[in-house]
Amino acid sequence: MIQIKRAYEKTNTNDGYRILVDRMWPRGMSKEKEHLDLWLKDIAPSNELRKWFNHEPDKFPVFKEKYKTELKSGDAKIAFQTLLKIIKEYPVVTMIYSAKDEVHNNAIVLKEIIEKMN
């Protein structure tokens, strides 16, 4: 099972393997509070794409396509393959993100891609 959760939500025993999927550490959060198993920085959108998107909902469809393209090469591709291995190994994986928008963010895109693969 794949879940997504904001970094600012309380951790839960049902979270399973917790992976931060952002390039930047969540503002104001400590490593102890997050209880992360892995920080997979390279799976996050590039700084250029992140800044261009700027969490503007109307840009989300284009952001999604550009992000999917980024995941097909370089360090992002390696990080995505790492994520897929973890998902096969653990019954529950929770991808952690820090964006305020719970509908338009990279964790949503990752979850959608993985669910379409299965």
PyMOL commands that set and color helices and strands:
alter all, ss='L'
color gray80, all
select helices_A, chain A and resi 13-15+31-34+41-43+47-53+57-70+74-89+106-117
alter helices_A, ss='H'
color red, helices_A
select strands_A, chain A and resi 2-6+17-20+38-39+93-97
alter strands_A, ss='S'
color yellow, strands_A
deselect
rebuild
show_as cartoon
